[in-house]
Amino acid sequence: MNRIFTVVAFLMLSLAFPALMSASGLIPSRCSLIDGQPVVNFDYSKISFKFDCKVKMTQPTETAIYSGDEKMAQASITVVVYQDEEDDLADAVSYVYISLNEPMLLPKGKDYWSVIPDDLLCDENNPELTNDELRIHFYIPRTVTIHENAFYELPDGRDYLYSSVGIGFYEEILNVEGTYFIFMREGKVLRTYPSDASYDWGM
């Protein structure tokens, strides 16, 4: 059973971090972004990697957000360690952040990437244990994509009572102020209703 769990955990980590499949050193347990994820409603100004140990930087280093070979924004790398000071046996958890030095909106419709160089991080209790290169990719779409089964259809010729009508999207969304539905019949506007957007990270 333990072997099965180990294999499943490794496969999940490989999907999140394809570049780490050959890693043999210090490996993050999760990242705030899934590699290659479309980013719509996510604060890409701070991307985090979680490590289940006490991590420190071997030297001060900065990185950047790139699109192709073009540097789009300078970013800093910082480490924050959480540990119960009153419990010496408690496991430490570390977060390594890639943070934009200045807030900015990246152009839509482009692929982006950032990197934490290899051997920049080490386990404080085992300094020989260092990281391989951590490279994360994300994409900012130009528009959100409507799900192919997005509309709740209202068949013609029948009377239906609906408390709500929904449209689904592949990306997480938020309302733009003043967004509303327009109900029409034979080309004429019958009524407008305010819309309410929500998203589910677990979908």
JODADA-V537439 format. One record per pair of residues at least 4 apart in sequence whose ideal C-beta (glycine too) atoms are under 7 Angstrom apart, sorted by the first residue. I is the first residue (numbers start at 1). J is the second residue. If there is no record, write none. Layout:
BEGIN
I&J ; I&J
END
This chain:
BEGIN
1&5 ; 2&6 ; 3&7 ; 4&8 ; 5&9 ; 6&10 ; 7&11 ; 8&12 ; 9&13 ; 10&14 ; 11&15 ; 12&16 ; 13&17 ; 13&20 ; 14&18 ; 14&21 ; 16&30 ; 16&31 ; 16&34 ; 16&35 ; 17&31 ; 17&35 ; 18&35 ; 19&133 ; 19&135 ; 20&27 ; 20&132 ; 23&27 ; 23&132 ; 25&129 ; 25&130 ; 25&131 ; 25&132 ; 26&51 ; 26&121 ; 26&122 ; 26&123 ; 26&129 ; 26&130 ; 26&131 ; 28&49 ; 28&50 ; 28&51 ; 28&134 ; 29&50 ; 29&51 ; 29&52 ; 30&50 ; 31&48 ; 31&49 ; 31&136 ; 32&47 ; 32&48 ; 33&37 ; 33&47 ; 33&136 ; 33&138 ; 35&136 ; 35&137 ; 36&137 ; 36&139 ; 37&138 ; 38&139 ; 38&141 ; 38&171 ; 39&44 ; 39&138 ; 39&139 ; 39&140 ; 40&141 ; 40&144 ; 40&171 ; 40&172 ; 40&173 ; 41&172 ; 41&173 ; 41&174 ; 41&199 ; 44&138 ; 45&99 ; 45&100 ; 45&103 ; 46&97 ; 46&99 ; 47&98 ; 47&114 ; 47&136 ; 48&95 ; 48&96 ; 48&97 ; 49&96 ; 49&134 ; 50&93 ; 50&95 ; 51&55 ; 51&94 ; 51&96 ; 52&91 ; 52&93 ; 53&92 ; 53&94 ; 53&123 ; 54&81 ; 54&83 ; 54&92 ; 54&94 ; 54&123 ; 54&124 ; 54&125 ; 55&79 ; 55&81 ; 55&94 ; 55&96 ; 55&121 ; 55&123 ; 55&124 ; 56&79 ; 56&122 ; 56&124 ; 57&79 ; 57&120 ; 57&121 ; 58&119 ; 58&120 ; 58&122 ; 61&77 ; 61&117 ; 61&120 ; 62&74 ; 62&75 ; 62&76 ; 62&77 ; 63&75 ; 63&77 ; 63&98 ; 63&114 ; 63&115 ; 63&116 ; 64&71 ; 64&73 ; 64&74 ; 64&75 ; 64&114 ; 65&72 ; 65&73 ; 65&75 ; 65&100 ; 65&106 ; 65&112 ; 65&114 ; 66&70 ; 66&71 ; 66&72 ; 66&112 ; 66&113 ; 66&114 ; 67&72 ; 67&110 ; 67&111 ; 67&112 ; 72&106 ; 72&112 ; 73&100 ; 73&104 ; 74&101 ; 75&98 ; 75&99 ; 75&100 ; 75&101 ; 75&114 ; 76&99 ; 76&101 ; 77&96 ; 77&98 ; 77&116 ; 78&97 ; 78&99 ; 79&94 ; 79&96 ; 80&94 ; 80&95 ; 81&92 ; 81&94 ; 82&92 ; 82&93 ; 83&90 ; 83&92 ; 84&90 ; 96&116 ; 96&121 ; 98&114 ; 98&116 ; 100&104 ; 106&112 ; 106&140 ; 108&140 ; 108&141 ; 108&142 ; 109&140 ; 109&141 ; 109&142 ; 110&140 ; 111&137 ; 111&139 ; 112&138 ; 112&140 ; 113&135 ; 113&136 ; 113&137 ; 114&136 ; 115&133 ; 115&134 ; 115&135 ; 116&120 ; 116&131 ; 116&134 ; 117&133 ; 118&131 ; 118&132 ; 118&133 ; 119&130 ; 119&131 ; 120&131 ; 121&130 ; 121&131 ; 122&127 ; 122&129 ; 122&130 ; 123&127 ; 123&129 ; 141&171 ; 144&169 ; 144&171 ; 144&173 ; 145&169 ; 145&170 ; 145&171 ; 146&150 ; 146&167 ; 146&169 ; 147&168 ; 147&169 ; 147&170 ; 149&168 ; 150&167 ; 150&168 ; 151&167 ; 152&165 ; 152&166 ; 154&160 ; 165&181 ; 169&173 ; 172&199 ; 173&197 ; 173&199 ; 174&197 ; 175&179 ; 175&195 ; 175&196 ; 175&197 ; 179&195 ; 180&192 ; 180&193 ; 180&194 ; 180&195 ; 181&192 ; 181&193 ; 181&195 ; 182&189 ; 182&192 ; 183&190 ; 183&191 ; 184&188 ; 184&189 ; 184&190 ; 185&190
END
